[in-house]
Amino acid sequence: MHEMSIAVEICRIAQEQVGVDALPRVREVGVEVGRHAGVEPDNLVFCLEVLFEQAPFAGSRPVLELTTGDDLRVTWLEVE
């Protein structure tokens, strides 16, 4: 299940963008997933939810936007 490694990378990107101290304030992480990206969206959501249940992300929620292309990227972060 490579979705878990993708979820870990999404967490790393969020940490890089907001900094370690701000991670507990991240409420939502927006991810664009293309239909041809080779990713199972439901599996990715599950993996992200598992990671977001733990510190330092406790309380965060993944928000996936499905597109027609092959994109896979973090598009936004909502910070409290």
C-alpha positions as CSV (number, residue, x, y, z in Angstrom):
1,M,0.0,0.0,0.0
2,H,2.0,3.0,-1.2
3,E,-0.7,5.4,-0.1
4,M,0.9,5.3,3.4
5,S,4.2,6.5,2.1
6,I,2.4,9.2,0.2
7,A,0.5,10.2,3.4
8,V,3.8,10.4,5.3
9,E,5.2,12.6,2.6
10,I,2.1,14.9,2.8
11,C,2.7,15.2,6.6
12,R,6.4,16.1,5.8
13,I,5.3,18.8,3.4
14,A,2.8,20.2,5.9
15,Q,5.6,20.3,8.5
16,E,7.9,22.0,6.1
17,Q,5.4,24.7,5.2
18,V,4.1,25.6,8.7
19,G,7.0,24.5,11.0
20,V,7.0,22.0,13.8
21,D,5.6,24.3,16.4
22,A,2.5,25.1,14.3
23,L,1.6,21.5,13.4
24,P,-0.9,21.2,16.3
25,R,-2.8,24.1,14.8
26,V,-3.2,22.6,11.3
27,R,-7.0,21.8,11.0
28,E,-7.2,20.7,7.3
29,V,-4.8,19.6,4.6
30,G,-6.1,20.0,1.1
31,V,-4.7,17.4,-1.4
32,E,-5.4,17.3,-5.2
33,V,-5.5,13.8,-6.5
34,G,-5.8,13.1,-10.2
35,R,-7.8,10.1,-11.5
36,H,-4.7,8.9,-13.3
37,A,-2.2,9.6,-10.4
38,G,-2.1,5.9,-9.5
39,V,-3.5,6.5,-6.0
40,E,-6.6,5.1,-4.4
41,P,-8.3,8.1,-2.9
42,D,-10.1,6.1,-0.2
43,N,-6.9,4.4,0.9
44,L,-5.1,7.8,1.0
45,V,-7.8,9.3,3.1
46,F,-7.6,6.3,5.5
47,C,-3.8,6.6,5.8
48,L,-4.0,10.4,6.4
49,E,-6.7,10.0,9.0
50,V,-4.5,7.4,10.9
51,L,-1.5,9.8,10.8
52,F,-3.7,12.8,11.8
53,E,-5.0,11.0,14.9
54,Q,-1.5,11.2,16.4
55,A,0.6,14.1,17.6
56,P,1.6,16.6,16.3
57,F,-1.4,16.5,13.9
58,A,-4.1,15.5,16.4
59,G,-7.4,17.0,15.1
60,S,-6.4,17.6,11.5
61,R,-8.6,16.4,8.7
62,P,-7.6,15.5,5.1
63,V,-9.7,17.1,2.3
64,L,-9.2,15.5,-1.1
65,E,-10.1,17.2,-4.4
66,L,-10.4,14.6,-7.2
67,T,-9.4,15.8,-10.6
68,T,-9.2,14.3,-14.1
69,G,-5.4,14.5,-14.6
70,D,-2.5,12.8,-13.0
71,D,-1.7,15.4,-10.4
72,L,-0.9,14.6,-6.8
73,R,-0.1,17.6,-4.6
74,V,-0.8,19.4,-1.4
75,T,-2.8,22.4,-2.4
76,W,-3.6,24.2,0.9
77,L,-3.3,24.0,4.6
78,E,-5.8,25.5,7.0
79,V,-4.1,26.6,10.2
80,E,-6.1,27.8,13.3
